[in-house]
Amino acid sequence: MAGRMRSWREVVASVAVFVGVALTGNGLALHLLGGLRKSTTTALMGAGLLCVALGLVAMRRRVARACGSPTFALTLIVGSAAVLGAAAFGLLSYVNARHFSRVHVADRGRGRLDTRTVKMLRALERPLLIVSTMVPLRSPLEALQNRVRGRANVLLAEYAKQSSRVSFLAFDAASDPAARARLRRELRLKGEVLRDAVIFRYGDDQKVAEFGQLLEAPEKKGAMPRFRGEAVFTGALLALVEGKRTHVCFVRGHGEKLVDDFDESGPGLSAIASLLLADNCEVSVIELPQIPDSCDVLVIPGPKTLLPLHEVQAVRQYARKPGKGLIVLLDPVPPYDRRGSGLEDVLGELGIVAETQHTIINVVRTLAGKRVVGTITTSNFPAQPGGTDLPPQWHPITKDLRQYRTVFDVACPVYVRKDFRAGPSMAGGRAASPNFELIRTAGGAFSRRGVDPRAIGDIKPVRGAERLGPFGLAVARGASAGARVVAVGDSDFVGNASIRAGTSGNGILFRNAVAWAAGREYKVGIPAEPFAETPRLDLRAEDGALAFWATVVAPPFHVMLIGFLIGWLRRR
């Protein structure tokens, strides 16, 4: 009986030593990493050392015999090696916790930030504080709202992990008014701390993003809304970092599309204007020839009539100003219009050919010998050759658009003039063309001169009257001399009907063009993300209990059982 009691005492002492070592090690790690308060980690290490001491006292006879055995020296060497190995592993873990690289393997939209958002966060010159009061509520009616709040906080935590200058704090502003007042006072926040809001404080300036801005209406009735948290948060951050807003001027007076046309199924530009406002842009409407000096990007969205010579001259002069941006959206003209808009000559002087007298016709398929004409859907964003030993160069406007779809309704060819060269280079002679073809149609498209765009669906093939594709749809001209210029052979692609229909590539294309034309390539029109359900496995209650016992309880129990069995066999 005494021997059995001694055996159990040694087992309990061994467990105490094991638990003591675990407590001491975890307490030391948490102390070094700052995961808990100093008093808590000190208590953990003290409790661990006490358990080790009690265990060794309980096993003093076995310890004494072990120290007096001939193999004690070898045991001491092995034990020292084990301690050194554990210390090296702990040091490696400490270094890894302080200096690490994070790699996302999840799909886009699960906490993964756009590359240009990351670049902007890492280039911050001052501390950025992000305060979120989006706390989930315990109500079954708030299921979708809680998912939005949770997803927003996950995204904001990812912002904080990109730079040591970014701090993120989430708290419940409704349940603790005292904490709300203290936070407002200590952080010197301007205005009241709102519920369901995110406050960005950069230096002495701050911006607020509210819950209602995070969801975008679904594309189809009955579908889930889209989450646009990164677009909202990055837009607020851009407003703080840039200070000055990009002034975008839309021209009117020649039948252009209007930014104050709010018809969701019409050709107006109110939808894209709202997206530009989220990109920290100031949108205004002007009439030529008066162009304000504050105008950073001049947009001429689909003129329907010929511009007078003095207005064309005003555009020409603007295109010669360094640091400015010009975006010209042209459409095919009816067969009775032989003059176009007058901007074709301005673009031609810059090495951009806009054939507004031609209409691109896209053959979707052939049915019973009859060609079916449809819209131009393309993700063909070509790259310019980088040289014999260099990879192809993608343009900043389209380099991230290959995963999206852009749709053009009725378009005209716009391409780079092959024989065009820029002005004299530093080495003498003529420099290479700064023009870059952005978008190209598929090879099945053809163009024809003198087509009424309104009757494009009734086009009949005429041998010899067609020109086969592919065709260029958009060209960008760099700022080697004068303004940055973007010319597109369609203006409907950016209208309300296209933007509201969920053609995300169209909106991103135009917003990126505005950012590039303004000389701010790091700005990005981040698209809204599908608010898909998180993949989950639905189990019955009994199946869930079985899974819990099989994965959480059973493995450690079996390990302990095997350990006791091995100890019993060795004693026998």
Secondary structure by P-SEA (a helix, b strand, c coil): caaaaaaaaaaaaaaaaaaaaaaaaaaaaaaaaccccaaaaaaaaaaaaaaaaaaaaaaaaaaaaaaaccaaaaaaaaaaaaaaaaaaaaaaaaaaaacbbbbbccccccccccaaaaaaaaaccbbbbbbbcccccccccaaaaaaaaaaaaaaaaaaaaacccbbbbbbbccccaaaaaaaaaaacccccccccbbbbbcccccccccccccccccccccbbbbbaaaaaaaaaaaaaaacccbbbbbbccccccccccccccccccaaaaaaaaaabbbbbccccccccccccbbbbccccccccaaaaaaaaaaaacccbbbbbbbccccccccccccaaaaaaaacccccccbbbbbbccccccbbbbbcccccccccccccccccccccccccccccbbbbbccccccccccccccccccccccccccccccccccccbbbbcccccccccccccccccccccccccbbbbccccccbbbbbcccccccaaaaaacaaaaaaaaaaaaaaaaccccccccccccccccbbbbbcaaaaaaaaaaccccaaaaaaaaaaaaaaaaac
